[in-house]
Protein backbone atom coordinates (compact mmCIF):
# COMPACT_ATOMS: atom_id res chain seq x y z
CA UNK A 1 0.00 0.00 0.00
CA UNK A 2 1.30 3.45 -0.90
CA UNK A 3 2.37 5.63 2.01
CA UNK A 4 0.74 9.05 2.12
CA UNK A 5 2.86 11.92 3.32
CA UNK A 6 1.93 14.48 5.92
CA UNK A 7 4.20 17.41 6.73
CA UNK A 8 3.45 19.18 9.99
CA UNK A 9 4.30 22.79 10.86
CA UNK A 10 3.01 24.86 13.73
CA UNK A 11 -0.75 25.21 13.13
CA UNK A 12 -0.43 23.85 9.56
CA UNK A 13 -0.56 20.41 8.01
CA UNK A 14 0.38 19.60 4.42
CA UNK A 15 -0.77 16.31 2.95
CA UNK A 16 -1.06 14.55 -0.39
CA UNK A 17 -3.86 12.31 0.90
CA UNK A 18 -7.04 13.36 -0.91
CA UNK A 19 -9.35 11.56 1.54
CA UNK A 20 -7.70 13.17 4.58
CA UNK A 21 -7.87 16.56 2.85
CA UNK A 22 -11.59 16.12 2.19
CA UNK A 23 -12.07 15.09 5.83
CA UNK A 24 -10.28 18.21 7.05
CA UNK A 25 -12.50 20.38 4.82
CA UNK A 26 -15.58 18.55 6.09
CA UNK A 27 -14.48 19.28 9.67
CA UNK A 28 -14.22 23.00 8.83
CA UNK A 29 -10.44 23.40 8.60
CA UNK A 30 -9.38 26.16 6.25
CA UNK A 31 -7.44 25.24 3.11
CA UNK A 32 -4.68 27.83 2.84
CA UNK A 33 -2.66 26.47 -0.07
CA UNK A 34 -2.73 23.80 -2.76
CA UNK A 35 0.15 22.84 -5.01
CA UNK A 36 0.35 20.44 -7.89
CA UNK A 37 3.63 19.15 -9.20
CA UNK A 38 3.40 16.69 -12.07
CA UNK A 39 0.55 14.34 -11.11
CA UNK A 40 0.85 14.91 -7.34
CA UNK A 41 -1.25 17.44 -5.41
CA UNK A 42 -0.47 18.72 -1.93
CA UNK A 43 -2.94 20.54 0.32
CA UNK A 44 -2.04 22.76 3.28
CA UNK A 45 -4.56 23.42 6.03
CA UNK A 46 -4.61 25.72 8.99
CA UNK A 47 -5.18 23.67 12.14
CA UNK A 48 -5.59 24.20 15.85
CA UNK A 49 -2.41 22.24 16.63
CA UNK A 50 -4.16 18.93 17.34
CA UNK A 51 -2.61 17.13 14.33
CA UNK A 52 -2.19 13.66 15.82
CA UNK A 53 -5.72 13.78 17.24
CA UNK A 54 -7.09 14.69 13.78
CA UNK A 55 -5.34 11.70 12.24
CA UNK A 56 -6.80 9.35 14.86
CA UNK A 57 -10.29 10.81 14.40
CA UNK A 58 -9.96 10.41 10.62
CA UNK A 59 -8.88 6.76 10.81
CA UNK A 60 -11.77 5.95 13.15
CA UNK A 61 -14.40 7.93 11.23
CA UNK A 62 -17.28 6.78 9.06
CA UNK A 63 -15.79 9.01 6.37
CA UNK A 64 -12.95 6.52 5.84
CA UNK A 65 -15.46 3.73 5.43
CA UNK A 66 -17.40 5.84 2.90
CA UNK A 67 -14.23 6.70 0.96
CA UNK A 68 -13.13 3.06 0.83
CA UNK A 69 -16.54 1.98 -0.48
CA UNK A 70 -16.41 4.74 -3.09
CA UNK A 71 -13.01 3.50 -4.24
CA UNK A 72 -14.32 -0.07 -4.43
CA UNK A 73 -17.25 1.02 -6.60
CA UNK A 74 -14.91 2.96 -8.89
CA UNK A 75 -12.85 -0.21 -9.32
CA UNK A 76 -15.95 -2.13 -10.39
CA UNK A 77 -16.78 0.55 -12.98
CA UNK A 78 -13.24 0.67 -14.37
CA UNK A 79 -13.07 -3.09 -14.88
CA UNK A 80 -16.12 -3.20 -17.13
C-alpha positions in Angstrom: 0.0 0.0 0.0 1.3 3.4 -0.9 2.4 5.6 2.0 0.7 9.1 2.1 2.9 11.9 3.3 1.9 14.5 5.9 4.2 17.4 6.7 3.4 19.2 10.0 4.3 22.8 10.9 3.0 24.9 13.7 -0.7 25.2 13.1 -0.4 23.8 9.6 -0.6 20.4 8.0 0.4 19.6 4.4 -0.8 16.3 3.0 -1.1 14.5 -0.4 -3.9 12.3 0.9 -7.0 13.4 -0.9 -9.4 11.6 1.5 -7.7 13.2 4.6 -7.9 16.6 2.9 -11.6 16.1 2.2 -12.1 15.1 5.8 -10.3 18.2 7.0 -12.5 20.4 4.8 -15.6 18.5 6.1 -14.5 19.3 9.7 -14.2 23.0 8.8 -10.4 23.4 8.6 -9.4 26.2 6.2 -7.4 25.2 3.1 -4.7 27.8 2.8 -2.7 26.5 -0.1 -2.7 23.8 -2.8 0.2 22.8 -5.0 0.3 20.4 -7.9 3.6 19.2 -9.2 3.4 16.7 -12.1 0.5 14.3 -11.1 0.9 14.9 -7.3 -1.3 17.4 -5.4 -0.5 18.7 -1.9 -2.9 20.5 0.3 -2.0 22.8 3.3 -4.6 23.4 6.0 -4.6 25.7 9.0 -5.2 23.7 12.1 -5.6 24.2 15.8 -2.4 22.2 16.6 -4.2 18.9 17.3 -2.6 17.1 14.3 -2.2 13.7 15.8 -5.7 13.8 17.2 -7.1 14.7 13.8 -5.3 11.7 12.2 -6.8 9.3 14.9 -10.3 10.8 14.4 -10.0 10.4 10.6 -8.9 6.8 10.8 -11.8 5.9 13.2 -14.4 7.9 11.2 -17.3 6.8 9.1 -15.8 9.0 6.4 -12.9 6.5 5.8 -15.5 3.7 5.4 -17.4 5.8 2.9 -14.2 6.7 1.0 -13.1 3.1 0.8 -16.5 2.0 -0.5 -16.4 4.7 -3.1 -13.0 3.5 -4.2 -14.3 -0.1 -4.4 -17.3 1.0 -6.6 -14.9 3.0 -8.9 -12.8 -0.2 -9.3 -16.0 -2.1 -10.4 -16.8 0.5 -13.0 -13.2 0.7 -14.4 -13.1 -3.1 -14.9 -16.1 -3.2 -17.1 
